[in-house]
Amino acid sequence: MTDVTADPEPAPKPEPQGDISPEQVREHLRRRAVFLRELAEARELRRRVTPHRSRRARIHAALRRRTFRIH
């Protein structure tokens, strides 16, 4: 009897990252920094525009932390 759950061919592994040039790495890091900066700005704007929601989120986060606190 054969095992039907076994995968006949393993999934191909991703290629090693060694063939990326330093310029590509720099460009990737630059784009990532821009993305993270814009994400932080968007979160800050959302927090300022909807203070009620952010207050509610802070209260709920505090309640979650209290719930899982070990005495």
mmCIF file of the N, C-alpha and C atoms, coordinates in Angstrom:
data_MODEL
# 
_entry.id   MODEL 
# 
loop_
_atom_site.group_PDB 
_atom_site.id 
_atom_site.type_symbol 
_atom_site.label_atom_id 
_atom_site.label_alt_id 
_atom_site.label_comp_id 
_atom_site.label_asym_id 
_atom_site.label_entity_id 
_atom_site.label_seq_id 
_atom_site.pdbx_PDB_ins_code 
_atom_site.Cartn_x 
_atom_site.Cartn_y 
_atom_site.Cartn_z 
_atom_site.occupancy 
_atom_site.B_iso_or_equiv 
_atom_site.pdbx_formal_charge 
_atom_site.auth_seq_id 
_atom_site.auth_comp_id 
_atom_site.auth_asym_id 
_atom_site.auth_atom_id 
_atom_site.pdbx_PDB_model_num 
ATOM 1   N N  . MET A 1 1  ? 0.849   -1.185 0.000  1.00 0.00 ? 1  MET A N  1 
ATOM 2   C CA . MET A 1 1  ? 0.000   0.000  0.000  1.00 0.00 ? 1  MET A CA 1 
ATOM 3   C C  . MET A 1 1  ? 0.889   1.241  0.000  1.00 0.00 ? 1  MET A C  1 
ATOM 4   N N  . THR A 1 2  ? 0.581   2.168  -0.871 1.00 0.00 ? 2  THR A N  1 
ATOM 5   C CA . THR A 1 2  ? 1.397   3.377  -0.964 1.00 0.00 ? 2  THR A CA 1 
ATOM 6   C C  . THR A 1 2  ? 0.791   4.479  -0.111 1.00 0.00 ? 2  THR A C  1 
ATOM 7   N N  . ASP A 1 3  ? 1.651   5.376  0.319  1.00 0.00 ? 3  ASP A N  1 
ATOM 8   C CA . ASP A 1 3  ? 1.228   6.505  1.143  1.00 0.00 ? 3  ASP A CA 1 
ATOM 9   C C  . ASP A 1 3  ? 0.765   7.631  0.221  1.00 0.00 ? 3  ASP A C  1 
ATOM 10  N N  . VAL A 1 4  ? -0.546  7.943  0.235  1.00 0.00 ? 4  VAL A N  1 
ATOM 11  C CA . VAL A 1 4  ? -1.091  8.960  -0.651 1.00 0.00 ? 4  VAL A CA 1 
ATOM 12  C C  . VAL A 1 4  ? -0.811  10.374 -0.154 1.00 0.00 ? 4  VAL A C  1 
ATOM 13  N N  . THR A 1 5  ? -0.465  10.537 1.123  1.00 0.00 ? 5  THR A N  1 
ATOM 14  C CA . THR A 1 5  ? -0.210  11.869 1.655  1.00 0.00 ? 5  THR A CA 1 
ATOM 15  C C  . THR A 1 5  ? 1.199   12.348 1.331  1.00 0.00 ? 5  THR A C  1 
ATOM 16  N N  . ALA A 1 6  ? 2.084   11.433 0.944  1.00 0.00 ? 6  ALA A N  1 
ATOM 17  C CA . ALA A 1 6  ? 3.459   11.841 0.637  1.00 0.00 ? 6  ALA A CA 1 
ATOM 18  C C  . ALA A 1 6  ? 3.483   12.612 -0.679 1.00 0.00 ? 6  ALA A C  1 
ATOM 19  N N  . ASP A 1 7  ? 4.254   13.677 -0.704 1.00 0.00 ? 7  ASP A N  1 
ATOM 20  C CA . ASP A 1 7  ? 4.395   14.494 -1.902 1.00 0.00 ? 7  ASP A CA 1 
ATOM 21  C C  . ASP A 1 7  ? 5.395   13.810 -2.831 1.00 0.00 ? 7  ASP A C  1 
ATOM 22  N N  . PRO A 1 8  ? 5.012   13.460 -4.074 1.00 0.00 ? 8  PRO A N  1 
ATOM 23  C CA . PRO A 1 8  ? 5.942   12.762 -4.952 1.00 0.00 ? 8  PRO A CA 1 
ATOM 24  C C  . PRO A 1 8  ? 7.156   13.617 -5.315 1.00 0.00 ? 8  PRO A C  1 
ATOM 25  N N  . GLU A 1 9  ? 6.953   14.924 -5.497 1.00 0.00 ? 9  GLU A N  1 
ATOM 26  C CA . GLU A 1 9  ? 8.066   15.817 -5.791 1.00 0.00 ? 9  GLU A CA 1 
ATOM 27  C C  . GLU A 1 9  ? 8.086   16.933 -4.769 1.00 0.00 ? 9  GLU A C  1 
ATOM 28  N N  . PRO A 1 10 ? 9.217   17.130 -4.108 1.00 0.00 ? 10 PRO A N  1 
ATOM 29  C CA . PRO A 1 10 ? 9.260   18.243 -3.154 1.00 0.00 ? 10 PRO A CA 1 
ATOM 30  C C  . PRO A 1 10 ? 9.179   19.575 -3.892 1.00 0.00 ? 10 PRO A C  1 
ATOM 31  N N  . ALA A 1 11 ? 8.656   20.571 -3.212 1.00 0.00 ? 11 ALA A N  1 
ATOM 32  C CA . ALA A 1 11 ? 8.521   21.892 -3.821 1.00 0.00 ? 11 ALA A CA 1 
ATOM 33  C C  . ALA A 1 11 ? 9.907   22.443 -4.139 1.00 0.00 ? 11 ALA A C  1 
ATOM 34  N N  . PRO A 1 12 ? 10.034  23.142 -5.261 1.00 0.00 ? 12 PRO A N  1 
ATOM 35  C CA . PRO A 1 12 ? 11.349  23.702 -5.597 1.00 0.00 ? 12 PRO A CA 1 
ATOM 36  C C  . PRO A 1 12 ? 11.767  24.743 -4.573 1.00 0.00 ? 12 PRO A C  1 
ATOM 37  N N  . LYS A 1 13 ? 13.038  24.692 -4.191 1.00 0.00 ? 13 LYS A N  1 
ATOM 38  C CA . LYS A 1 13 ? 13.547  25.633 -3.204 1.00 0.00 ? 13 LYS A CA 1 
ATOM 39  C C  . LYS A 1 13 ? 13.849  26.956 -3.891 1.00 0.00 ? 13 LYS A C  1 
ATOM 40  N N  . PRO A 1 14 ? 13.664  28.070 -3.166 1.00 0.00 ? 14 PRO A N  1 
ATOM 41  C CA . PRO A 1 14 ? 13.977  29.361 -3.779 1.00 0.00 ? 14 PRO A CA 1 
ATOM 42  C C  . PRO A 1 14 ? 15.465  29.458 -4.091 1.00 0.00 ? 14 PRO A C  1 
ATOM 43  N N  . GLU A 1 15 ? 15.764  30.220 -5.113 1.00 0.00 ? 15 GLU A N  1 
ATOM 44  C CA . GLU A 1 15 ? 17.151  30.392 -5.524 1.00 0.00 ? 15 GLU A CA 1 
ATOM 45  C C  . GLU A 1 15 ? 17.924  31.133 -4.442 1.00 0.00 ? 15 GLU A C  1 
ATOM 46  N N  . PRO A 1 16 ? 19.202  30.849 -4.304 1.00 0.00 ? 16 PRO A N  1 
ATOM 47  C CA . PRO A 1 16 ? 20.006  31.579 -3.317 1.00 0.00 ? 16 PRO A CA 1 
ATOM 48  C C  . PRO A 1 16 ? 20.084  33.060 -3.682 1.00 0.00 ? 16 PRO A C  1 
ATOM 49  N N  . GLN A 1 17 ? 20.227  33.892 -2.684 1.00 0.00 ? 17 GLN A N  1 
ATOM 50  C CA . GLN A 1 17 ? 20.220  35.337 -2.884 1.00 0.00 ? 17 GLN A CA 1 
ATOM 51  C C  . GLN A 1 17 ? 21.603  35.878 -3.249 1.00 0.00 ? 17 GLN A C  1 
ATOM 52  N N  . GLY A 1 18 ? 22.570  35.021 -3.486 1.00 0.00 ? 18 GLY A N  1 
ATOM 53  C CA . GLY A 1 18 ? 23.936  35.453 -3.731 1.00 0.00 ? 18 GLY A CA 1 
ATOM 54  C C  . GLY A 1 18 ? 24.139  36.172 -5.049 1.00 0.00 ? 18 GLY A C  1 
ATOM 55  N N  . ASP A 1 19 ? 23.216  36.066 -6.006 1.00 0.00 ? 19 ASP A N  1 
ATOM 56  C CA . ASP A 1 19 ? 23.407  36.674 -7.313 1.00 0.00 ? 19 ASP A CA 1 
ATOM 57  C C  . ASP A 1 19 ? 22.830  38.083 -7.406 1.00 0.00 ? 19 ASP A C  1 
ATOM 58  N N  . ILE A 1 20 ? 22.472  38.696 -6.270 1.00 0.00 ? 20 ILE A N  1 
ATOM 59  C CA . ILE A 1 20 ? 21.937  40.050 -6.266 1.00 0.00 ? 20 ILE A CA 1 
ATOM 60  C C  . ILE A 1 20 ? 23.104  41.025 -6.131 1.00 0.00 ? 20 ILE A C  1 
ATOM 61  N N  . SER A 1 21 ? 23.114  42.019 -6.980 1.00 0.00 ? 21 SER A N  1 
ATOM 62  C CA . SER A 1 21 ? 24.202  42.992 -6.946 1.00 0.00 ? 21 SER A CA 1 
ATOM 63  C C  . SER A 1 21 ? 24.010  43.963 -5.779 1.00 0.00 ? 21 SER A C  1 
ATOM 64  N N  . PRO A 1 22 ? 25.094  44.595 -5.339 1.00 0.00 ? 22 PRO A N  1 
ATOM 65  C CA . PRO A 1 22 ? 24.973  45.579 -4.240 1.00 0.00 ? 22 PRO A CA 1 
ATOM 66  C C  . PRO A 1 22 ? 24.023  46.728 -4.588 1.00 0.00 ? 22 PRO A C  1 
ATOM 67  N N  . GLU A 1 23 ? 23.958  47.098 -5.870 1.00 0.00 ? 23 GLU A N  1 
ATOM 68  C CA . GLU A 1 23 ? 23.039  48.155 -6.273 1.00 0.00 ? 23 GLU A CA 1 
ATOM 69  C C  . GLU A 1 23 ? 21.591  47.725 -6.068 1.00 0.00 ? 23 GLU A C  1 
ATOM 70  N N  . GLN A 1 24 ? 21.300  46.459 -6.380 1.00 0.00 ? 24 GLN A N  1 
ATOM 71  C CA . GLN A 1 24 ? 19.940  45.952 -6.185 1.00 0.00 ? 24 GLN A CA 1 
ATOM 72  C C  . GLN A 1 24 ? 19.587  45.904 -4.706 1.00 0.00 ? 24 GLN A C  1 
ATOM 73  N N  . VAL A 1 25 ? 20.563  45.525 -3.886 1.00 0.00 ? 25 VAL A N  1 
ATOM 74  C CA . VAL A 1 25 ? 20.330  45.483 -2.438 1.00 0.00 ? 25 VAL A CA 1 
ATOM 75  C C  . VAL A 1 25 ? 20.042  46.886 -1.925 1.00 0.00 ? 25 VAL A C  1 
ATOM 76  N N  . ARG A 1 26 ? 20.849  47.867 -2.363 1.00 0.00 ? 26 ARG A N  1 
ATOM 77  C CA . ARG A 1 26 ? 20.647  49.245 -1.946 1.00 0.00 ? 26 ARG A CA 1 
ATOM 78  C C  . ARG A 1 26 ? 19.280  49.754 -2.372 1.00 0.00 ? 26 ARG A C  1 
ATOM 79  N N  . GLU A 1 27 ? 18.896  49.454 -3.606 1.00 0.00 ? 27 GLU A N  1 
ATOM 80  C CA . GLU A 1 27 ? 17.592  49.892 -4.118 1.00 0.00 ? 27 GLU A CA 1 
ATOM 81  C C  . GLU A 1 27 ? 16.452  49.251 -3.319 1.00 0.00 ? 27 GLU A C  1 
ATOM 82  N N  . HIS A 1 28 ? 16.598  47.969 -3.003 1.00 0.00 ? 28 HIS A N  1 
ATOM 83  C CA . HIS A 1 28 ? 15.585  47.272 -2.214 1.00 0.00 ? 28 HIS A CA 1 
ATOM 84  C C  . HIS A 1 28 ? 15.452  47.913 -0.831 1.00 0.00 ? 28 HIS A C  1 
ATOM 85  N N  . LEU A 1 29 ? 16.584  48.179 -0.190 1.00 0.00 ? 29 LEU A N  1 
ATOM 86  C CA . LEU A 1 29 ? 16.548  48.782 1.144  1.00 0.00 ? 29 LEU A CA 1 
ATOM 87  C C  . LEU A 1 29 ? 15.972  50.202 1.094  1.00 0.00 ? 29 LEU A C  1 
ATOM 88  N N  . ARG A 1 30 ? 16.284  50.947 0.023  1.00 0.00 ? 30 ARG A N  1 
ATOM 89  C CA . ARG A 1 30 ? 15.745  52.290 -0.120 1.00 0.00 ? 30 ARG A CA 1 
ATOM 90  C C  . ARG A 1 30 ? 14.219  52.257 -0.264 1.00 0.00 ? 30 ARG A C  1 
ATOM 91  N N  . ARG A 1 31 ? 13.740  51.327 -1.144 1.00 0.00 ? 31 ARG A N  1 
ATOM 92  C CA . ARG A 1 31 ? 12.290  51.211 -1.337 1.00 0.00 ? 31 ARG A CA 1 
ATOM 93  C C  . ARG A 1 31 ? 11.608  50.752 -0.060 1.00 0.00 ? 31 ARG A C  1 
ATOM 94  N N  . ARG A 1 32 ? 12.240  49.862 0.671  1.00 0.00 ? 32 ARG A N  1 
ATOM 95  C CA . ARG A 1 32 ? 11.670  49.368 1.926  1.00 0.00 ? 32 ARG A CA 1 
ATOM 96  C C  . ARG A 1 32 ? 11.592  50.495 2.957  1.00 0.00 ? 32 ARG A C  1 
ATOM 97  N N  . ALA A 1 33 ? 12.647  51.320 3.024  1.00 0.00 ? 33 ALA A N  1 
ATOM 98  C CA . ALA A 1 33 ? 12.651  52.443 3.967  1.00 0.00 ? 33 ALA A CA 1 
ATOM 99  C C  . ALA A 1 33 ? 11.538  53.435 3.615  1.00 0.00 ? 33 ALA A C  1 
ATOM 100 N N  . VAL A 1 34 ? 11.352  53.705 2.333  1.00 0.00 ? 34 VAL A N  1 
ATOM 101 C CA . VAL A 1 34 ? 10.283  54.614 1.903  1.00 0.00 ? 34 VAL A CA 1 
ATOM 102 C C  . VAL A 1 34 ? 8.927   54.029 2.287  1.00 0.00 ? 34 VAL A C  1 
ATOM 103 N N  . PHE A 1 35 ? 8.752   52.737 2.034  1.00 0.00 ? 35 PHE A N  1 
ATOM 104 C CA . PHE A 1 35 ? 7.485   52.088 2.368  1.00 0.00 ? 35 PHE A CA 1 
ATOM 105 C C  . PHE A 1 35 ? 7.206   52.170 3.867  1.00 0.00 ? 35 PHE A C  1 
ATOM 106 N N  . LEU A 1 36 ? 8.208   51.851 4.694  1.00 0.00 ? 36 LEU A N  1 
ATOM 107 C CA . LEU A 1 36 ? 8.003   51.872 6.139  1.00 0.00 ? 36 LEU A CA 1 
ATOM 108 C C  . LEU A 1 36 ? 7.739   53.289 6.647  1.00 0.00 ? 36 LEU A C  1 
ATOM 109 N N  . ARG A 1 37 ? 8.398   54.271 6.042  1.00 0.00 ? 37 ARG A N  1 
ATOM 110 C CA . ARG A 1 37 ? 8.160   55.664 6.428  1.00 0.00 ? 37 ARG A CA 1 
ATOM 111 C C  . ARG A 1 37 ? 6.733   56.076 6.091  1.00 0.00 ? 37 ARG A C  1 
ATOM 112 N N  . GLU A 1 38 ? 6.264   55.711 4.894  1.00 0.00 ? 38 GLU A N  1 
ATOM 113 C CA . GLU A 1 38 ? 4.896   56.043 4.496  1.00 0.00 ? 38 GLU A CA 1 
ATOM 114 C C  . GLU A 1 38 ? 3.877   55.303 5.358  1.00 0.00 ? 38 GLU A C  1 
ATOM 115 N N  . LEU A 1 39 ? 4.188   54.069 5.714  1.00 0.00 ? 39 LEU A N  1 
ATOM 116 C CA . LEU A 1 39 ? 3.296   53.298 6.582  1.00 0.00 ? 39 LEU A CA 1 
ATOM 117 C C  . LEU A 1 39 ? 3.173   53.966 7.947  1.00 0.00 ? 39 LEU A C  1 
ATOM 118 N N  . ALA A 1 40 ? 4.296   54.410 8.500  1.00 0.00 ? 40 ALA A N  1 
ATOM 119 C CA . ALA A 1 40 ? 4.267   55.090 9.793  1.00 0.00 ? 40 ALA A CA 1 
ATOM 120 C C  . ALA A 1 40 ? 3.472   56.388 9.703  1.00 0.00 ? 40 ALA A C  1 
ATOM 121 N N  . GLU A 1 41 ? 3.646   57.122 8.597  1.00 0.00 ? 41 GLU A N  1 
ATOM 122 C CA . GLU A 1 41 ? 2.882   58.360 8.413  1.00 0.00 ? 41 GLU A CA 1 
ATOM 123 C C  . GLU A 1 41 ? 1.391   58.071 8.333  1.00 0.00 ? 41 GLU A C  1 
ATOM 124 N N  . ALA A 1 42 ? 1.030   57.015 7.612  1.00 0.00 ? 42 ALA A N  1 
ATOM 125 C CA . ALA A 1 42 ? -0.387  56.671 7.472  1.00 0.00 ? 42 ALA A CA 1 
ATOM 126 C C  . ALA A 1 42 ? -0.978  56.277 8.821  1.00 0.00 ? 42 ALA A C  1 
ATOM 127 N N  . ARG A 1 43 ? -0.225  55.524 9.609  1.00 0.00 ? 43 ARG A N  1 
ATOM 128 C CA . ARG A 1 43 ? -0.731  55.136 10.929 1.00 0.00 ? 43 ARG A CA 1 
ATOM 129 C C  . ARG A 1 43 ? -0.904  56.347 11.827 1.00 0.00 ? 43 ARG A C  1 
ATOM 130 N N  . GLU A 1 44 ? 0.067   57.261 11.785 1.00 0.00 ? 44 GLU A N  1 
ATOM 131 C CA . GLU A 1 44 ? -0.026  58.469 12.600 1.00 0.00 ? 44 GLU A CA 1 
ATOM 132 C C  . GLU A 1 44 ? -1.214  59.325 12.171 1.00 0.00 ? 44 GLU A C  1 
ATOM 133 N N  . LEU A 1 45 ? -1.408  59.463 10.876 1.00 0.00 ? 45 LEU A N  1 
ATOM 134 C CA . LEU A 1 45 ? -2.544  60.232 10.368 1.00 0.00 ? 45 LEU A CA 1 
ATOM 135 C C  . LEU A 1 45 ? -3.859  59.593 10.800 1.00 0.00 ? 45 LEU A C  1 
ATOM 136 N N  . ARG A 1 46 ? -3.933  58.281 10.688 1.00 0.00 ? 46 ARG A N  1 
ATOM 137 C CA . ARG A 1 46 ? -5.158  57.577 11.096 1.00 0.00 ? 46 ARG A CA 1 
ATOM 138 C C  . ARG A 1 46 ? -5.409  57.779 12.583 1.00 0.00 ? 46 ARG A C  1 
ATOM 139 N N  . ARG A 1 47 ? -4.343  57.767 13.373 1.00 0.00 ? 47 ARG A N  1 
ATOM 140 C CA . ARG A 1 47 ? -4.491  57.954 14.816 1.00 0.00 ? 47 ARG A CA 1 
ATOM 141 C C  . ARG A 1 47 ? -5.003  59.360 15.128 1.00 0.00 ? 47 ARG A C  1 
ATOM 142 N N  . ARG A 1 48 ? -4.506  60.359 14.392 1.00 0.00 ? 48 ARG A N  1 
ATOM 143 C CA . ARG A 1 48 ? -4.939  61.737 14.634 1.00 0.00 ? 48 ARG A CA 1 
ATOM 144 C C  . ARG A 1 48 ? -6.345  62.000 14.121 1.00 0.00 ? 48 ARG A C  1 
ATOM 145 N N  . VAL A 1 49 ? -6.689  61.423 12.966 1.00 0.00 ? 49 VAL A N  1 
ATOM 146 C CA . VAL A 1 49 ? -7.982  61.692 12.348 1.00 0.00 ? 49 VAL A CA 1 
ATOM 147 C C  . VAL A 1 49 ? -9.113  61.009 13.107 1.00 0.00 ? 49 VAL A C  1 
ATOM 148 N N  . THR A 1 50 ? -8.861  59.821 13.606 1.00 0.00 ? 50 THR A N  1 
ATOM 149 C CA . THR A 1 50 ? -9.917  59.084 14.315 1.00 0.00 ? 50 THR A CA 1 
ATOM 150 C C  . THR A 1 50 ? -9.488  58.832 15.757 1.00 0.00 ? 50 THR A C  1 
ATOM 151 N N  . PRO A 1 51 ? -9.486  59.883 16.597 1.00 0.00 ? 51 PRO A N  1 
ATOM 152 C CA . PRO A 1 51 ? -9.022  59.692 17.971 1.00 0.00 ? 51 PRO A CA 1 
ATOM 153 C C  . PRO A 1 51 ? -9.901  58.733 18.770 1.00 0.00 ? 51 PRO A C  1 
ATOM 154 N N  . HIS A 1 52 ? -11.208 58.713 18.455 1.00 0.00 ? 52 HIS A N  1 
ATOM 155 C CA . HIS A 1 52 ? -12.090 57.807 19.199 1.00 0.00 ? 52 HIS A CA 1 
ATOM 156 C C  . HIS A 1 52 ? -11.693 56.361 18.956 1.00 0.00 ? 52 HIS A C  1 
ATOM 157 N N  . ARG A 1 53 ? -11.446 56.029 17.690 1.00 0.00 ? 53 ARG A N  1 
ATOM 158 C CA . ARG A 1 53 ? -11.056 54.656 17.362 1.00 0.00 ? 53 ARG A CA 1 
ATOM 159 C C  . ARG A 1 53 ? -9.716  54.296 17.982 1.00 0.00 ? 53 ARG A C  1 
ATOM 160 N N  . SER A 1 54 ? -8.766  55.212 17.933 1.00 0.00 ? 54 SER A N  1 
ATOM 161 C CA . SER A 1 54 ? -7.451  54.896 18.487 1.00 0.00 ? 54 SER A CA 1 
ATOM 162 C C  . SER A 1 54 ? -7.541  54.757 20.011 1.00 0.00 ? 54 SER A C  1 
ATOM 163 N N  . ARG A 1 55 ? -8.393  55.574 20.642 1.00 0.00 ? 55 ARG A N  1 
ATOM 164 C CA . ARG A 1 55 ? -8.582  55.453 22.091 1.00 0.00 ? 55 ARG A CA 1 
ATOM 165 C C  . ARG A 1 55 ? -9.189  54.091 22.426 1.00 0.00 ? 55 ARG A C  1 
ATOM 166 N N  . ARG A 1 56 ? -10.191 53.705 21.636 1.00 0.00 ? 56 ARG A N  1 
ATOM 167 C CA . ARG A 1 56 ? -10.822 52.407 21.858 1.00 0.00 ? 56 ARG A CA 1 
ATOM 168 C C  . ARG A 1 56 ? -9.820  51.282 21.642 1.00 0.00 ? 56 ARG A C  1 
ATOM 169 N N  . ALA A 1 57 ? -8.977  51.404 20.618 1.00 0.00 ? 57 ALA A N  1 
ATOM 170 C CA . ALA A 1 57 ? -7.972  50.373 20.352 1.00 0.00 ? 57 ALA A CA 1 
ATOM 171 C C  . ALA A 1 57 ? -6.973  50.287 21.505 1.00 0.00 ? 57 ALA A C  1 
ATOM 172 N N  . ARG A 1 58 ? -6.569  51.439 22.058 1.00 0.00 ? 58 ARG A N  1 
ATOM 173 C CA . ARG A 1 58 ? -5.636  51.418 23.203 1.00 0.00 ? 58 ARG A CA 1 
ATOM 174 C C  . ARG A 1 58 ? -6.277  50.735 24.406 1.00 0.00 ? 58 ARG A C  1 
ATOM 175 N N  . ILE A 1 59 ? -7.552  51.038 24.646 1.00 0.00 ? 59 ILE A N  1 
ATOM 176 C CA . ILE A 1 59 ? -8.250  50.426 25.783 1.00 0.00 ? 59 ILE A CA 1 
ATOM 177 C C  . ILE A 1 59 ? -8.354  48.921 25.589 1.00 0.00 ? 59 ILE A C  1 
ATOM 178 N N  . HIS A 1 60 ? -8.720  48.493 24.390 1.00 0.00 ? 60 HIS A N  1 
ATOM 179 C CA . HIS A 1 60 ? -8.834  47.056 24.129 1.00 0.00 ? 60 HIS A CA 1 
ATOM 180 C C  . HIS A 1 60 ? -7.486  46.363 24.239 1.00 0.00 ? 60 HIS A C  1 
ATOM 181 N N  . ALA A 1 61 ? -6.429  47.001 23.751 1.00 0.00 ? 61 ALA A N  1 
ATOM 182 C CA . ALA A 1 61 ? -5.094  46.408 23.863 1.00 0.00 ? 61 ALA A CA 1 
ATOM 183 C C  . ALA A 1 61 ? -4.705  46.267 25.330 1.00 0.00 ? 61 ALA A C  1 
ATOM 184 N N  . ALA A 1 62 ? -5.016  47.278 26.142 1.00 0.00 ? 62 ALA A N  1 
ATOM 185 C CA . ALA A 1 62 ? -4.708  47.207 27.569 1.00 0.00 ? 62 ALA A CA 1 
ATOM 186 C C  . ALA A 1 62 ? -5.486  46.082 28.230 1.00 0.00 ? 62 ALA A C  1 
ATOM 187 N N  . LEU A 1 63 ? -6.745  45.923 27.848 1.00 0.00 ? 63 LEU A N  1 
ATOM 188 C CA . LEU A 1 63 ? -7.555  44.842 28.419 1.00 0.00 ? 63 LEU A CA 1 
ATOM 189 C C  . LEU A 1 63 ? -7.001  43.475 28.021 1.00 0.00 ? 63 LEU A C  1 
ATOM 190 N N  . ARG A 1 64 ? -6.562  43.363 26.760 1.00 0.00 ? 64 ARG A N  1 
ATOM 191 C CA . ARG A 1 64 ? -5.964  42.082 26.335 1.00 0.00 ? 64 ARG A CA 1 
ATOM 192 C C  . ARG A 1 64 ? -4.699  41.784 27.129 1.00 0.00 ? 64 ARG A C  1 
ATOM 193 N N  . ARG A 1 65 ? -3.878  42.814 27.350 1.00 0.00 ? 65 ARG A N  1 
ATOM 194 C CA . ARG A 1 65 ? -2.651  42.591 28.131 1.00 0.00 ? 65 ARG A CA 1 
ATOM 195 C C  . ARG A 1 65 ? -3.003  42.170 29.554 1.00 0.00 ? 65 ARG A C  1 
ATOM 196 N N  . ARG A 1 66 ? -4.002  42.810 30.147 1.00 0.00 ? 66 ARG A N  1 
ATOM 197 C CA . ARG A 1 66 ? -4.402  42.451 31.514 1.00 0.00 ? 66 ARG A CA 1 
ATOM 198 C C  . ARG A 1 66 ? -4.934  41.033 31.570 1.00 0.00 ? 66 ARG A C  1 
ATOM 199 N N  . THR A 1 67 ? -5.660  40.608 30.536 1.00 0.00 ? 67 THR A N  1 
ATOM 200 C CA . THR A 1 67 ? -6.268  39.281 30.524 1.00 0.00 ? 67 THR A CA 1 
ATOM 201 C C  . THR A 1 67 ? -5.217  38.189 30.587 1.00 0.00 ? 67 THR A C  1 
ATOM 202 N N  . PHE A 1 68 ? -4.095  38.392 29.892 1.00 0.00 ? 68 PHE A N  1 
ATOM 203 C CA . PHE A 1 68 ? -3.083  37.342 29.806 1.00 0.00 ? 68 PHE A CA 1 
ATOM 204 C C  . PHE A 1 68 ? -1.931  37.531 30.777 1.00 0.00 ? 68 PHE A C  1 
ATOM 205 N N  . ARG A 1 69 ? -2.081  38.464 31.696 1.00 0.00 ? 69 ARG A N  1 
ATOM 206 C CA . ARG A 1 69 ? -1.014  38.685 32.669 1.00 0.00 ? 69 ARG A CA 1 
ATOM 207 C C  . ARG A 1 69 ? -0.961  37.516 33.647 1.00 0.00 ? 69 ARG A C  1 
ATOM 208 N N  . ILE A 1 70 ? 0.235   37.049 33.946 1.00 0.00 ? 70 ILE A N  1 
ATOM 209 C CA . ILE A 1 70 ? 0.417   35.952 34.901 1.00 0.00 ? 70 ILE A CA 1 
ATOM 210 C C  . ILE A 1 70 ? 0.591   36.561 36.282 1.00 0.00 ? 70 ILE A C  1 
ATOM 211 N N  . HIS A 1 71 ? -0.182  36.053 37.240 1.00 0.00 ? 71 HIS A N  1 
ATOM 212 C CA . HIS A 1 71 ? -0.150  36.622 38.592 1.00 0.00 ? 71 HIS A CA 1 
ATOM 213 C C  . HIS A 1 71 ? 0.956   35.993 39.400 1.00 0.00 ? 71 HIS A C  1 
# 
